[in-house]
Amino acid sequence: MKLTVHTDDTAPPASRPLLAGIADDLGLVPNMAATIAESPTLLAAFDALRRAVGAAALDPVLREVAGLAVGVAVDNAYGVAFHSTVLAGMGTAETDLDAMRGGEPPSDPAAAAVYALARDVVVTRGKVDDAVVDRAVAAGLSTEAVLDVVAECTFAGLVGTVDNFADRVSLDTFLVPRAWDGGRAAVR
């Protein structure tokens, strides 16, 4: 389905305050939010999940690793570009970014455990093998942190669903350097 990337002028009136709040928080309205603005209900859900996940106690790097794992697992080009960009800005090594974008875990044991957990949450639709959860706990994740990963998976899954439903949401300019085409030939 072709979806419009809305502006404040073209968005439905009920979506405009939500877009303004997102712009206030992020300094811009990402194309993903602007695209779903056609539905004030979906935009409100997106914004609420975004805010909840952003306020979680989970380490921000691990949260982004989880988002990237979900993006790769569900073929979400927008999410992979977004999480790769954020992780690069947080200092994640290019070798680890390349591994994760290719479906492999990063080198850090805790990040690798989160990557595996997030991937399994979406691939198995929550029927995660005990060994995967045990690995995350052994890497230092509390029950709260494991559930925070599930929350990130839910948010990243929503983004992936929209990206795939829309046959790819156009990337924001700041995401283009980390564009991803399903791992067939990652573009930098």
C-alpha positions as CSV (number, residue, x, y, z in Angstrom):
1,M,0.0,0.0,0.0
2,K,1.4,3.4,-0.9
3,L,1.4,5.6,2.2
4,T,1.9,9.4,2.2
5,V,4.8,10.9,4.2
6,H,2.7,13.6,5.9
7,T,3.8,17.1,6.9
8,D,2.1,19.2,9.5
9,D,0.0,20.8,6.7
10,T,-1.2,17.4,5.2
11,A,-1.6,15.3,8.4
12,P,-5.1,14.7,9.7
13,P,-5.8,17.3,12.4
14,A,-5.9,14.7,15.2
15,S,-2.3,13.6,14.3
16,R,-0.8,17.1,14.3
17,P,-0.3,17.4,18.1
18,L,1.3,13.9,18.2
19,L,3.7,14.9,15.3
20,A,4.5,18.1,17.2
21,G,5.4,16.1,20.3
22,I,7.6,13.8,18.4
23,A,9.3,16.8,16.7
24,D,9.8,18.4,20.2
25,D,11.4,15.2,21.5
26,L,13.6,14.3,18.5
27,G,14.2,17.6,16.7
28,L,12.4,16.2,13.6
29,V,9.5,14.0,12.6
30,P,11.0,10.8,11.2
31,N,9.4,9.5,8.0
32,M,8.1,6.5,9.8
33,A,6.0,8.7,12.1
34,A,4.9,11.0,9.3
35,T,3.8,8.0,7.2
36,I,1.6,6.5,9.9
37,A,0.1,9.9,10.7
38,E,-2.8,9.1,8.3
39,S,-4.2,7.1,11.3
40,P,-4.2,9.1,14.5
41,T,-4.8,5.9,16.3
42,L,-1.7,4.1,14.9
43,L,0.4,7.3,15.4
44,A,-0.8,7.5,19.1
45,A,0.2,3.8,19.6
46,F,3.5,4.3,17.9
47,D,4.2,7.4,20.1
48,A,3.2,5.7,23.3
49,L,5.4,2.7,22.6
50,R,8.3,4.9,21.5
51,R,8.0,6.9,24.8
52,A,7.6,3.8,27.0
53,V,10.6,2.0,25.4
54,G,12.7,5.1,25.6
55,A,12.0,5.4,29.3
56,A,12.8,1.8,30.1
57,A,15.7,1.0,32.4
58,L,17.3,-1.2,29.8
59,D,20.8,0.0,28.7
60,P,20.3,2.1,25.6
61,V,22.9,0.2,23.6
62,L,21.2,-3.1,24.4
63,R,17.8,-1.6,23.5
64,E,19.2,-0.5,20.0
65,V,20.8,-4.0,19.6
66,A,17.4,-5.5,20.2
67,G,15.8,-3.2,17.7
68,L,18.4,-4.0,15.1
69,A,17.9,-7.8,15.7
70,V,14.2,-7.4,15.2
71,G,14.7,-5.3,12.0
72,V,16.9,-8.0,10.5
73,A,14.6,-10.8,11.5
74,V,11.4,-9.2,10.1
75,D,13.1,-7.7,7.0
76,N,12.5,-4.1,8.2
77,A,14.8,-1.9,6.1
78,Y,13.7,1.3,7.9
79,G,14.4,-0.2,11.4
80,V,17.8,-1.7,10.4
81,A,18.9,1.7,9.0
82,F,17.6,3.5,12.1
83,H,19.1,1.2,14.7
84,S,22.4,0.9,12.8
85,T,22.6,4.7,12.7
86,V,21.9,5.1,16.4
87,L,24.3,2.3,17.3
88,A,27.1,3.8,15.2
89,G,26.5,7.1,16.9
90,M,26.9,5.3,20.3
91,G,30.3,4.0,19.2
92,T,29.4,0.5,18.2
93,A,32.2,-1.0,16.1
94,E,31.6,-1.4,12.4
95,T,32.5,-5.1,12.6
96,D,29.7,-5.6,15.1
97,L,27.3,-3.5,13.0
98,D,28.1,-5.5,9.9
99,A,27.6,-8.8,11.8
100,M,24.3,-7.8,13.2
101,R,23.0,-6.4,9.9
102,G,24.0,-9.8,8.4
103,G,22.0,-11.7,11.0
104,E,24.9,-12.6,13.3
105,P,25.3,-11.5,16.9
106,P,27.8,-8.8,18.0
107,S,31.0,-9.6,19.9
108,D,30.0,-8.4,23.3
109,P,28.5,-11.3,25.3
110,A,25.6,-9.2,26.8
111,A,24.8,-7.6,23.4
112,A,25.0,-11.0,21.7
113,A,22.5,-12.5,24.3
114,V,20.1,-9.6,23.7
115,Y,20.5,-10.0,20.0
116,A,19.6,-13.7,20.2
117,L,16.7,-13.0,22.6
118,A,15.2,-10.3,20.5
119,R,15.5,-12.3,17.3
120,D,13.9,-15.3,19.0
121,V,11.0,-13.2,20.5
122,V,9.9,-12.2,17.0
123,V,10.8,-15.3,15.1
124,T,9.1,-17.7,17.5
125,R,6.3,-15.1,18.4
126,G,7.2,-15.3,22.0
127,K,7.8,-19.0,22.3
128,V,11.4,-18.4,23.2
129,D,13.6,-21.4,24.1
130,D,14.6,-21.5,27.8
131,A,18.3,-21.6,26.8
132,V,18.0,-18.3,25.0
133,V,16.4,-16.6,28.1
134,D,19.0,-18.4,30.4
135,R,21.8,-17.0,28.2
136,A,20.4,-13.4,28.6
137,V,20.1,-13.9,32.4
138,A,23.6,-15.3,32.6
139,A,24.8,-12.2,30.7
140,G,23.4,-10.1,33.5
141,L,19.9,-9.2,32.4
142,S,17.3,-9.0,35.1
143,T,13.7,-10.1,34.6
144,E,12.9,-6.4,34.1
145,A,15.6,-6.1,31.4
146,V,14.4,-9.2,29.6
147,L,10.8,-7.8,29.6
148,D,12.2,-4.4,28.4
149,V,13.7,-6.3,25.5
150,V,10.2,-7.7,24.8
151,A,8.9,-4.2,24.8
152,E,11.5,-3.1,22.3
153,C,10.6,-6.1,20.2
154,T,7.0,-5.0,20.2
155,F,7.9,-1.4,19.1
156,A,10.4,-2.6,16.5
157,G,7.8,-5.1,15.3
158,L,5.2,-2.4,14.8
159,V,7.8,-0.4,12.8
160,G,8.6,-3.5,10.7
161,T,5.0,-4.2,10.0
162,V,4.4,-0.7,8.7
163,D,7.6,-0.7,6.7
164,N,6.7,-4.0,5.1
165,F,3.0,-3.0,4.7
166,A,4.0,0.2,2.9
167,D,6.6,-1.7,0.7
168,R,9.3,0.3,2.5
169,V,8.9,3.7,4.1
170,S,11.3,6.2,2.5
171,L,14.4,6.7,4.6
172,D,15.1,10.0,6.2
173,T,18.2,11.7,4.9
174,F,20.1,10.9,8.1
175,L,19.4,7.2,7.6
176,V,20.4,6.9,4.0
177,P,24.1,6.2,4.8
178,R,23.0,3.1,6.7
179,A,20.4,1.9,4.1
180,W,19.8,-1.9,4.1
181,D,18.3,-4.1,1.5
182,G,17.5,-7.2,3.4
183,G,21.1,-8.2,3.8
184,R,21.5,-9.2,0.2
185,A,23.9,-6.3,-0.4
186,A,24.0,-3.9,2.5
187,V,24.5,-0.3,1.3
188,R,26.6,2.2,3.2
